């Protein structure tokens, strides 16, 4: 019943993880989770670290995933993406397939009541 701890690469058991989650969940989030719903939210630590958090139930207990959000957005060059990605980023307000689908929807006749 071990799962990854949010603060390190160590593992912890569900009661330990529940303790961590109790510290960061709002009352509404805790209520939502107690009703069996999964949670997806952002969290900013006291030290200023930003995270996307998923909290869920699994067969072995509670699980949580913390994904660090970088404080600095990398450039396209730093990401070493193919040149086509830079070209796609230059398109504004939708292009290609989205516009075609949008026009198709507009040309449909309205159904009668």
Rosetta silent file (secondary structure, phi, psi, omega in degrees, C-alpha in Angstrom):
SEQUENCE: XXXXXXXXXXXXXXXXXXXXXXXXXXXXXXXXXXXXXXXXXXXXXXXXXXXXXXXXXXXXXXXXXXXXXXXXXXXXXXXXXXXXXXXXXXXXXXXXXXXXXXXXXXXXXXXXX
SCORE:     score description
SCORE:     0.000 S_00000001
   1 L     0.000   33.017  179.479    0.000    0.000    0.000 S_00000001
   2 E   -93.843  149.124  177.740    2.921    2.350   -0.695 S_00000001
   3 E  -145.551  164.428 -178.589    2.718    5.311   -3.052 S_00000001
   4 E   -68.117  136.222  176.035    5.010    8.175   -4.013 S_00000001
   5 L   -81.698  145.282 -178.623    5.231   10.986   -1.490 S_00000001
   6 L   -69.234  -25.436 -172.390    4.710   14.494   -2.837 S_00000001
   7 L   -92.663  -10.828 -178.352    7.754   15.945   -1.089 S_00000001
   8 L  -158.130 -177.411  177.169   10.429   13.459   -2.183 S_00000001
   9 L   -87.836    2.158  177.234   11.119   10.361   -4.197 S_00000001
  10 L   -71.471  169.719  177.110   10.523    8.211   -1.099 S_00000001
  11 E  -110.082  157.410  177.342    7.356    6.199   -0.658 S_00000001
  12 E  -141.959  159.575  178.432    4.748    6.492    2.048 S_00000001
  13 E   -88.012  164.009 -174.863    1.714    4.534    3.168 S_00000001
  14 H   -51.292  -45.403  179.742   -1.829    5.857    2.818 S_00000001
  15 H   -58.934  -37.433  178.371   -2.158    7.306    6.368 S_00000001
  16 H   -66.850  -44.117  177.892    1.029    9.323    5.792 S_00000001
  17 H   -62.902  -42.041  177.709   -0.219   10.519    2.395 S_00000001
  18 H   -58.865  -37.848  177.150   -3.595   11.401    3.910 S_00000001
  19 H   -62.420  -43.714  176.796   -1.752   13.567    6.445 S_00000001
  20 H   -60.938  -44.979 -177.268    0.020   15.452    3.658 S_00000001
  21 H   -66.230  -37.456  178.313   -3.243   15.947    1.787 S_00000001
  22 H   -57.700  -34.864 -179.564   -5.076   17.167    4.903 S_00000001
  23 H   -69.863  -28.468 -173.410   -2.547   19.999    5.115 S_00000001
  24 H  -109.205  -17.014 -178.112   -3.126   21.265    1.581 S_00000001
  25 L   -78.277  141.169  171.171   -6.797   20.556    0.744 S_00000001
  26 L   -75.631  168.677  178.337   -9.418   23.248    1.216 S_00000001
  27 H   -59.966  -43.096  179.591  -12.617   22.303    3.051 S_00000001
  28 H   -63.154  -41.548  178.851  -14.511   22.114   -0.276 S_00000001
  29 H   -64.895  -43.690  179.021  -11.840   19.893   -1.811 S_00000001
  30 H   -61.992  -41.802  177.597  -11.824   17.590    1.218 S_00000001
  31 H   -62.675  -44.658 -179.810  -15.644   17.319    1.095 S_00000001
  32 H   -59.774  -45.937 -178.903  -15.543   16.582   -2.637 S_00000001
  33 H   -68.597  -36.238 -179.802  -12.925   13.863   -2.148 S_00000001
  34 H   -66.137  -20.319  177.760  -14.745   12.337    0.833 S_00000001
  35 L   -87.222    8.980  176.844  -17.768   11.766   -1.450 S_00000001
  36 L    92.669    4.455 -179.156  -15.646    9.494   -3.639 S_00000001
  37 L   -88.152  144.832  172.545  -14.745   12.086   -6.272 S_00000001
  38 L   -75.524  160.232  178.649  -11.209   12.504   -7.650 S_00000001
  39 E  -121.968  145.376  174.582   -9.536   15.900   -7.365 S_00000001
  40 E  -140.982  114.065 -176.048   -7.529   17.909   -9.874 S_00000001
  41 E  -153.653  170.833  174.689   -6.213   21.267   -8.658 S_00000001
  42 E  -104.188  152.862 -177.984   -3.194   23.544   -8.470 S_00000001
  43 E  -140.857  136.362  174.527   -1.178   24.099   -5.311 S_00000001
  44 E  -115.043  121.576 -178.633    1.441   26.684   -4.335 S_00000001
  45 L   -76.247  165.711  178.577    3.721   25.654   -1.482 S_00000001
  46 L   -60.917  -28.213  178.897    4.889   28.001    1.258 S_00000001
  47 L   -82.195   -5.631  177.750    8.301   28.009   -0.432 S_00000001
  48 L    99.220   -0.821  176.646    6.703   29.180   -3.699 S_00000001
  49 L   -69.599  140.714 -179.765    6.775   25.924   -5.643 S_00000001
  50 E  -111.745  138.751 -176.203    3.792   25.462   -7.955 S_00000001
  51 E  -139.543  148.534  164.186    2.201   22.063   -8.629 S_00000001
  52 E   -96.685  132.138 -174.448   -0.663   20.424  -10.516 S_00000001
  53 E  -124.069  133.693  171.496   -2.162   17.833   -8.172 S_00000001
  54 E  -120.113  127.244  177.088   -4.326   14.809   -8.872 S_00000001
  55 E  -120.692  132.173 -173.468   -5.768   12.929   -5.893 S_00000001
  56 E  -149.305  164.632  175.760   -7.598    9.686   -6.535 S_00000001
  57 E  -104.539  141.978  176.534   -8.738    6.436   -4.973 S_00000001
  58 E  -136.623  174.099 -176.081   -7.348    3.106   -6.103 S_00000001
  59 L   -56.163  -33.860 -176.053   -7.716   -0.495   -4.988 S_00000001
  60 L   -93.059    3.714  179.406   -4.819   -0.189   -2.550 S_00000001
  61 E   133.235 -146.306 -177.832   -5.921    3.131   -1.026 S_00000001
  62 E   -93.575  142.403  175.505   -5.410    6.774   -1.858 S_00000001
  63 E  -127.757  154.427  177.691   -3.015    7.932   -4.556 S_00000001
  64 E  -147.783  144.360  176.431   -1.733   11.369   -5.470 S_00000001
  65 E  -125.240  127.885  177.065    0.387   12.795   -8.243 S_00000001
  66 E  -114.367  120.254  178.220    2.198   16.121   -7.907 S_00000001
  67 E  -111.313  120.428 -179.491    3.567   17.637  -11.119 S_00000001
  68 E   -69.188  135.955  174.568    5.918   20.573  -10.690 S_00000001
  69 E   -99.216  119.547 -178.851    5.107   23.640  -12.773 S_00000001
  70 L   -61.332  145.562  178.685    8.332   25.314  -13.878 S_00000001
  71 L   -77.935  -20.965 -179.849    8.753   28.927  -12.787 S_00000001
  72 L  -120.238  129.762  179.336   10.291   29.783  -16.147 S_00000001
  73 L   -81.560  123.774 -179.083    8.642   28.922  -19.457 S_00000001
  74 L   -71.665  150.045  176.873   11.220   27.374  -21.804 S_00000001
  75 L   -76.378  164.319  176.858   11.640   28.793  -25.295 S_00000001
  76 H   -62.678  -36.576  179.171   10.889   26.714  -28.381 S_00000001
  77 H   -63.704  -41.872 -178.772   14.612   26.645  -29.115 S_00000001
  78 H   -66.502  -31.635  178.527   15.366   25.305  -25.630 S_00000001
  79 H   -76.691  -14.767  179.189   12.745   22.573  -26.101 S_00000001
  80 L    56.835   44.552  178.744   14.448   21.585  -29.390 S_00000001
  81 L   -82.811  157.780  178.113   11.103   21.079  -31.126 S_00000001
  82 L   -61.390  150.929 -178.677   10.843   20.558  -34.903 S_00000001
  83 H   -55.965  -29.090 -179.781   10.590   23.801  -36.963 S_00000001
  84 H   -60.929  -30.335  179.559    6.967   22.992  -37.902 S_00000001
  85 H   -65.024  -41.421  177.062    5.939   23.632  -34.285 S_00000001
  86 H   -61.546  -41.915  179.757    7.236   27.212  -34.508 S_00000001
  87 H   -64.242  -42.086  178.976    5.267   27.671  -37.727 S_00000001
  88 H   -63.467  -33.749  179.511    2.087   26.300  -36.118 S_00000001
  89 H   -68.137  -18.957  179.933    2.486   28.747  -33.232 S_00000001
  90 L   -79.363  -15.201  177.526    2.322   31.624  -35.724 S_00000001
  91 L   -74.140  140.148 -177.712   -1.293   30.783  -36.666 S_00000001
  92 L  -119.067  143.583  174.804   -3.855   32.880  -34.816 S_00000001
  93 L    54.308   44.836  175.482   -7.459   32.166  -33.765 S_00000001
  94 L    78.509  141.905 -179.981   -7.653   28.684  -35.172 S_00000001
  95 L  -154.298  150.264  174.010   -6.616   27.498  -38.564 S_00000001
  96 L    76.599 -122.373 -171.237   -7.237   24.523  -40.759 S_00000001
  97 H   -59.634  -38.298 -177.781   -9.419   21.761  -39.379 S_00000001
  98 H   -63.516  -44.616  179.837  -11.067   23.866  -36.679 S_00000001
  99 H   -64.917  -39.846  179.524  -12.311   26.489  -39.147 S_00000001
 100 H   -63.134  -42.990  178.921  -13.574   23.830  -41.531 S_00000001
 101 H   -65.100  -40.987 -179.838  -15.536   22.105  -38.783 S_00000001
 102 H   -61.938  -45.787  179.275  -16.936   25.417  -37.576 S_00000001
 103 H   -63.645  -37.658  179.913  -18.200   26.346  -41.071 S_00000001
 104 H   -62.162  -42.759  179.385  -19.694   22.868  -41.434 S_00000001
 105 H   -62.867  -39.129 -178.274  -21.691   23.287  -38.242 S_00000001
 106 H   -67.724  -28.121 -175.975  -23.028   26.658  -39.379 S_00000001
 107 L   -85.604   -4.243  179.382  -24.297   25.252  -42.657 S_00000001
 108 L   -71.766  137.919  176.383  -26.416   22.551  -41.039 S_00000001
 109 L   -72.553  147.490  176.853  -30.167   23.176  -41.203 S_00000001
 110 L   -74.782  142.577  178.399  -31.925   23.582  -37.885 S_00000001
 111 L   -78.286  147.591 -179.768  -34.238   20.761  -36.907 S_00000001
 112 L   -85.021  148.791  179.548  -37.920   21.510  -36.639 S_00000001
 113 L   -95.023    0.000    0.000  -39.745   21.161  -33.357 S_00000001
